[in-house]
Structures are given as C-alpha cells and as structure tokens.
Amino acid sequence: MEVKFDMTTRQKTIFGCLQEPHAQDFLLAIPIDGLGRHMSLVEYRTILRYRLMNPLFPIDEVCPVCRKACLDTFGEHVVHCKELPGFKYRHDFVRDVLFDIFRRAGVSVKKEAPVNFLTDPLERRSTLRHADVMVYGWVGGKHACVDLTGVSQLVGLGVRPFTVGKPVLKAASSKVAKHEKTCFHNQHAFIPFAFDTFSFLAP
C-alpha cells in the first residue's frame, strides 16, 4: 500500500537542512562543564523539539520583547528576534569559539579589533568599527578581518524556490562585496564567516 506524505514548505526546508553535512554534529560534542561546554536539559529538549518540528508554544501570541510579531507555535520568532539577548549571544558565542581555536593553535588573534579604515563614503563614518576577529599575519603575511554573520534558512520561505545553504552563501557574498575591496586597499585580507541555525557554513 502506497502512502504519501504531504509536507509543508517549512517541513521540507528543515528536512533538507538536517540532511546536510555537520547538521547533527552537536550530538557528538562531549560535555565539559569546566569549560562551559554543556547544555541544560531545557536547552537540549528545546533544540530537539525545534529540529523535530514539534510545537513549542500552545498558541500564537505577541512577542513580549519586540511586540512586532507573534510567538509562532514552532518557536521561529524566538530564534530570530533581534530584540532578544540570545540573538547577539549566538553571534558572540561563535566568535568566541573561533577566537579560542585560533589562540589554542598558537595563532595571534584579537576579538573586536578596531578597523577604522572601513568607512561609508556617503555617511563618512565607520561601517565596521571592529572586526569580529582579527587574525594577524594570516594570508600572505597580511592581517585578516574575519566577519561573522548568522542567518536563517527559513527567512523568505514561499517567496522564491528554496535551496539549502543559499541564504548563507548570499550573506557571505554580500559581506565580500561590501568590505573586501576596502580591506585589500588597506593591505588587509577579508574573510566572511557565514553560518545558519542548522550549522551550515559558507565555504
């Protein structure tokens, strides 16, 4: 007997994301409490429910933080609300891990390094006052400005055909177009580090 399952656009998107390499690698991480590398039971259950597409909230209601959108039952707004502390925390956490990897490998790096030459010619002000991570003497002896960007694969669903990883690649390309030439003219290299909520990384 043939059985057909009709999936929503969101379900198809998440299934596609979860099938990508490294999407489930967080399950292989060894908890180390002393280094702060662990998840609480609430965090673990929430992540699994989010990825299994189980409802997280019983009803839709207005977000009490930004008051601009509803807390959808699947928790999508909670993950991406820019007014919530967790939005910036996720970006900073990835930055700190990347910084720690460089440092432990003996590479000279600095977090939030001032980069005053990246200015907007129209506004005459800095558009990137700090590099998320500055790697000294990296590419051909040049210092490298590493810019982190976290995006969602679920933004704009239904507007255009979906391709896994496209939002991340688009974000990385946008960062390159915005900052690479200026870095080059100032004897620096520019490296975009784009990632999404399902662990997809731009090459």
Secondary structure, 3 states (H helix, E strand, C coil): CCCCCCCCHHHHHHHHHHCCCCCCHHHHCCCEHHHCECCCHHHHHHHHHHHCCCCCCCCCEECCCCCCCEECCCCHHHHHCCCCHHHHHHHHHHHHHHHHHHHHCCCCEEEEEECCCCEECCCCEECCCEEEEEEEEEECCEEEEEEEEEECCCCCECCECCCCCHHHHHHHHHHHHHHHHHHHHCCEEEEEEEEECCCCECC
